[in-house]
């Protein structure tokens, strides 16, 4: 009887661990390679894309490709640029964000939803599909939640661009 209880406990733990599928961060290597291969003297084709990174004080910062280059040049030149981007996008590197403007704390409600939902359910809850790989945030989302949603999508290989024409965000699956 005791043996059966132990087996049931292990099965339950294995089930719980297998349900948490959206927590491992592995950012798209092709996109990182594309960004790192760009000629720094020319305008970037990622000029209107948002990239998210962790700050040393537990905030999250939104950076443009030009801000990524600036952060790299100011404190990470000992690393290869591709290694810097890989560590940063996989959220393994924390930067000093004191001089950066666009910082925020993760919204707790969004965070709870992210960890209790599958990625597909999270996307369905917050976004509207506009094509095979294209999403828009739903209209009824509070301002303080938007950045957190975009962050969780980013760490799952979704890139956000600003649509200046209608003031919305275009979210596209990277791979």
Secondary structure, 3 states (H helix, E strand, C coil): CHHHHHHHHHHHHHHHHHHCCCCCCCCCHHHHHHHHHCCCCCCCCCCCEEEEEEECCCCEEEECHHHHHHHHHHHCCCCCHHHHHHHHHCCCCEECCCCCCCEECCCHHHHHHHHHCCHHHHHHHHEEECCCCEEEECCCCCHHHHHHHHHHHHCCCEEEEEECCCCEEEEEECC
